[in-house]
């Protein structure tokens, strides 16, 4: 009975659409197939992407904010026939370019996708879907501001375009504006209330506000809705790590790898937990596997360097840390590891410079208080060393607390 009703409604709207080629007429057809395919409204695309290496300076590769990417093949095949039956030539041409752009986006040929979306927009300047999907292509090229402008334009054309709000929320997070992300997510709550990825994105917003308990609560909801949401498992694991709940973090990373053995974010993160447990052979195995999948990832290069430092292979470690910093000079953990290398090679003044930079970039960097205090002490700045160790002690850094007891009154 349900599908019979849907069929009747579809036929009615197709007949209307053939003679009245406005967005809303065809929007029903698209939304109908969206509902049957995805159980939620999706006219354009909302993108799933692995963009963590841009976002957060953690030792972990934080798999941030995958936009739920739901390709709708029914929509692709249906639209050309609707538009080709209409008299408006530009509408028909815009639809053809749009569909070609979608196919290029699906095959990751982003430059060609953008070219087709440009053509679609030239034929139909108020084509909000084309702006939204072009924004996704720009995101994949890491042209963040350009993508942001396209999502804004899509929303300007259609203030109810939920996918554009969803995609824009991810950019607000990257821009360090969680308030903007929250506003966009609240606006589309009803549309995405049954979406696992919606709560994943909420978790990311809370994570960036250092509200780890709230982030975990949102990731929990994402995992309940979809127990195989690997991104939610990885991000929740990072949040648990930040809370120093390493056992639970390890469980989440291990579960993610069981679901997807090629999940290099989880492989890398689990490798670091193995390193913290001094299981260096296992750490090397896991991080090497992550690097085999993404050999130029600056986080993985740095983490491999860190394990080599622990193994005493200092010069090979230094080479990898330098490569990591060349790709991302604002990685506080790479700066910390560079400082650790200099300490181990008795280059104390250079160690102080690197560790101070790590601290300035992110004072929450693991063990940075301990190592910065060590560098200050070796540079005869003992008062400053005690001050930084005491600060670390207040943050429950066990090594800093030990140094305070040994060296500071």
N, C-alpha and C positions, 0 to 999 in steps of 0.2 A: 504493500500500500504506500509506504514512504517513497519508494523509488518511482511509483506510478505518478504520485503527486509532483515529484521533482521533474519527471519527464514532461508533464503537462505545463508546468511553470516555465521550463526551458523553451518549449515550443512557442509559448506565448511571447516570451521576451525575444526570441530570435526573430519572430515576425515583426515585433516592434522595432528591433534593432536594424533590420534590413532597410527600413524606410526612414529611420531616425537615428543617424549615426552619432549620437552624443555619447559621452563617456559613461553616463549613468545607465543607459540602456544596456550597453555591453558589459558594464560593471556587474550587473546581476548574473549574466552568463558566466563571467569569470569567477565571481564569488561562489556560484553554485558548484562549479567544478572544484574550486578551492575547498569547499566544505566537504565534498565527497572524498577528496584526496587527502586533506590535511586536518579536517575538523576545525578549521579556523580561517579567518579572512586573510587572503594574500593575493593582491592584484599584481603588484610588482614582485620584487624579490626582497627577502631579508637574508643577509649573507652569513654563512658560517665560515669563519676564517681563523687561521692561527696567527695571531698578531702579537703574541706575548712578548717577543723580543723587542718590541718598540716601547712597551708600556711601563714596566716596573723594574727597578733595579734591585733584584733579589738574587741570591745565589741560585735560586730555583728559576727555571723557565716557567713563568706563570702563564698558563694557557687562558688568556683573558678573553672574555666576552665573545664567544662564537655567536654570530647572528644566525638564527635558525634558517637554513637555506632550503627552501622547499620548491623544487622545480615542478612545474605543473604541465605535463605534456598535453593534457586535454586542452588547456588554454592555447598552447602553441598551435595545435592543429586546427582549432576551431576558428580563431580570429581571422585568418586570411579569407576564409569563405564568407564570413559575415561582411567584411569590408569590401571584398571584391564584388559583392552584389549591390553595392551602393554607388550612387552617382558621384559623390565627392571624391575626386581623384586624389587630392592631397591626403585625405583620411586614409585611403587605401594604401598609398605609398608609405605613409608614416607607419602604418601597421606592419607592412612588409619589412621595413628597415628595423623596426623594433624587434620583430621575431628573429631576424638575422643577428641582431645584437645579442639577443638572449642565447642563441646557439653558440656564438663566439664566447660569451661569458661562461657558459657551461663547459666549454673546452679550454678555458683559461687563456684564450687569446684576447687579452684585455685591450690591446691597442685597436684591434679590429672591432671589438665590441663598442668601444668609445666612438669609433668612426661611424658605425651604423646608428648608434644612438644620436649622434650629432645630426645625421641626415633625418632621423625621425623627428627631432626637435625643430629642425629647419622647416619641415613640412607642417608640423603641428606644434606651434610654440607653447601651447598650454598642456603638453603631454607630460603630466606629472610622473607617470610610470617610467617614462624614458629618463627623466631626470634622476629618479630614484635608482634605477639600475645602472645608469652611467656613474652615479656616485659610488656604487659598489665596485665597479671596475676601477675607478680612481683609488678607492681604498686598497684594492689588491696591488696597485702600483705604489702604495704608500704615499699618495698625494692627498694628505689628510685634509688640508684646508679646502682643496678643490672639491673633494667629496662632501665635506661639510656644507659648502655653498650649494651643491646640487640637492642635498637633502632639504636644505632651507627653501630652495626654490620649489621643490615638490610640495612642501607643506604650504608655501604661499599660494600655490595654485589650488591645492585641495587641503584645507585645514583639518580634514578628517582622515588623512592618509596615514594609517597606523604604522605601516611598514617603514615609512620615512622617519616617523618619530622614533621607532625602535632602533633603526640604524644610527640615527643622530645621537641617541643616548650613549652609544659606545664611544663616539667621538668626544662627547662632553667629558666622559671619564678620562680619555687620553689627554684632553686639554686641562685636566686638573680642576674641573668644574662639576663636582658630584651633585650640586644643587640643580644644575641644568639637566643632568641625567635623570635625577629623581623626578623632576617636573614632567619630562617626556614619558617616563615609565608609568607614572600615576595616570597620565592622560589616556593611556591605552590599556589600563588594567583589565577592563572588562573583555577586551578582544583577546588578550593573551592569558587570562586567568588559569587556563588549563594547560599552559605551555611550560614544559620543564625548563626550556632555555630562557624564558622570561624571568624565572626566579634565579637562574644562573647569573643573568645580568644584574639583578638586584644584589646578589651576593658580591659581585665584583665592585659595585658601587660602595657597599658597606666595607669591603676590604680596603679600598682606597682611603676610606676615612678612618682606618685603623680600628674599626669596630669589628673585631674578629668574631666575637660571639654572635653578633647580628649577622655577619657574613655567613657563618656556619649554619645558622638557622635557615637562611635563604637557600644555601646549597642543599641542606637536608630536604627542603621542599622540592627542589629540582630532582634530587635522586629518588624521592618517593614517586614522583610522577613518571620518571624514566630511570630505572635502576641501571641502565647501560649508558647513561649520560657521562661519558668519559671526562669531558671538560669539567663538569661539576665535581667529579671525584678528585681530579687533579687539583683544582682550585681549593676545594675543601681541605685537601691534604696540606696545601701550603698554609692555609689559615691555622690548621692545627700545629704545624711546625712553628709558626710565629708565636703560638701560645706555649711552645716548648712541650707539646704533647706529641713526642716523636713516635711513640708506639702507634697511636691512631693515625698519624700522618702516613706511616709506613703501610698500614692496612689499606688506606685509600689509594696510594700509589700502586701497590701490588694488585689491588682489584682492577684498577684501570688497565694495567698491563695484561691481566688475564683476559679482559674484554678485547683489548687491541694490543697485540704484542709489538706493534710498530709505533706505539704511543711514546714518542721520544721525549716529550716533556716529563712524563712519569718515569721513564728510564733514567733520565738525568737526575731527577729529584730523589729517586730511590737510591741512586748511586751515592749521592751526598750523605744520605742517612747512613749508608754502609760505611762511608769514610768516617763519619762521626763515631761509629762503633768500632773503628780501627780495623774493619774488615776491608782492607785495601784491595786485595785481589777481586773481591766481588764488586767493589766500587769501580775499579778499572773496567771490568767486564761490562757493567751497565752503562757507564759514560761512553765507553768506546762504541757500544751499540747505538747510543743516541747520536754520536758523531758520524757513524756510518750512514745514518738517515739524513742528517743535516750537518754536513762537515764544516760549514763556515759559521755556525751559530756561535756568537761571541760568548754566550753564557756557558755553553758546553766546553769551548776551548779553555775558558778560565777555570772551570771546575776540574777539567783534566789536569791543568797546571797545578791546581791546589793539591790534588791527590799525589802528583809527582813530588811536590814540595814535602809532603808527609813521608814519602818514600826516600827522600834525600837526593832525588835526581834534579838538582837545582837548576842547571843550565837549560835542560830540556823544558823544565817547568817555566822558566823565565821566557823562553821563546813563545810558548803558547799564551802566557799571560799578556805579553806584548802584542800578539796578534789579536787577542780579545780587546785590548784597549784601543788598538788601531780602529777596530770596527765600532767600538762604543766606549769613548773615553770617560763617560759619566757612570760607568758601572762601579759602584762603591766597593763591591766585593773584589773586583779585579784590582782596584787601587790598594785594597787591604792586602791582597795576596802579593802584590808587587812590594809593598812595605815589608811583608814577612820574608820575602826573598832577600831583601837588603839586610834585614836583621840577621838572617842566617849566614850571610856573607860578610858580616861586620862592616857594612856600609851604613853607619848609623844616621848620618845626617840625611842621606837620601831616603832612608827608611822613615824618618820623621816627616819629611815632605809628603811621601805617598800616603802614610797613615793619617796625617792631618787632613789630606784631601778626601780620603775615604770617609772620615768622620764628618767633614763639612757637607759631603754629598748626601749622606744618610747616617745619622747618629744611631739608628737602630740596626746597623750592620752588625752581624753576629761577631762577638769577641773583639770588636774594634776598640772598646775601652781598655781591655787588657793589653792589646798589642800597642796601642798608641801610648799608654802609660809606660810600657817597656821601652819604647823609642825615646820618650822624654827622659826617662831615667838614665839611659845610656848616653844621652846628650847633656847630662848634668843639670837637667831641669827637674830636680827631684820634687820640689813643691808642686809643680804642675802635674807631675806624674801621679802624686798622691791624690790630687784633686780629681783627676780623670778616673783613677781606680775607685775612689769613693763614690763617684757618680755611677760607675759600673756596678758597684756593690749594691747601691740602692735599686738598681734595675735587675737584681738577682743574678748577676754575672759571678759565678763561683770562682773563676780564676782571678777576677779583680778583687774579690773579697779576700782571697788568699794573699794577694800582694799587699793589700792594706794591712793585714795582720803582721806580715813579715817586715814591712819597710816603713810604715807610716804610724805616727803616734796619734 
